Amino acid sequence: MIYKLVLIEWEDSQLGFQGWKFINEQPKDIPNFISVGFLVHEDEKCKILYPHIKDTEDLEQLSGSGDIKIPNSAILKLTELSVT
């Protein structure tokens, strides 16, 4: 496989309650997530993971499913995993 397998711990934005509420009842926590996948792209803004990649030697036929784009500013930790 030509891509690194990684585990990324990241924090996300959270949409608040839709409707009227008291400001002092606003929850202060930020949801954290863990995503595992093949790192197919990274640049100064983001990383893109695919958890599912069709195993092929022909790079023109390489396809994947379930991609996620994570902004670098949201990443708490990135761990490279070994593929056996």
N, C-alpha and C positions, 0 to 999 in steps of 0.2 A: 504494500500500500504506500502511496506517495505522500499521504497526509499524516500529520501528527494527531494522535488521539489525546484529547485533553479534557480535564474537568475544570469548569469555571464556576466560581462562586461569585454571585453578583446581586446587586440590590436594584429593585424596580421602583417605578413610580406607582402611586396608588390613587385611584379615583375615589373621591369621598362620597358620602351619602348624598343621594340626589333628593333634595328637598330642604325644608327649613329645619335648622337645629341650632342649639346654643353653641357658640364658638368654643367655650371652655370644655365641651364634650368631645372635641376633635381628638381622635387617637393620634399619638405621636410616633408610633413605631413605623418602620419602613420594612416592607416585605423583602426577605432574602430568598434567593433561589440557587439551585445547583443544576447545571446543565453539563452533559457529557456528549461529546461528538468529535468528528474529524474536523480539524481546523483547516478550512479550505481557502480562507482569505483573512488577512489582517493588514491594517494600515494605521495611520495616525488617529483615525476616528473610531474604528470598530473592529470587531472580530466576527466572522461568520462560521457557525458550526453546522454540520450535517450529522445527525445520529444514524442515518441510513444511507449507505452508498452501495451502488451496484458494483460488485467486484469484477473488473474487466481489465485486460491488458491494453485495450484500445482506448486511449485517452479521449478520442473523438466521441466515443460512446459512453463515457463516464456520466452517470446521472445519480441524483440523490433525492431524498425526501425528508421533510420535517425540519428544514433549515431555520435557524434563528440568528438574527443580527443583534449583537450586544455592544452598546457603546463602551469604549474604553473607560470613560468616566464612571461607569457603573460597576466595573470589575473590581472585586475585593481581592481575589486570589485566582491564579491560574496554575494548575498542576498538570504536567505532562505525564500521561499514563503509558505503560509499556504494552505492546501488542505481542502476544505469543502465538 
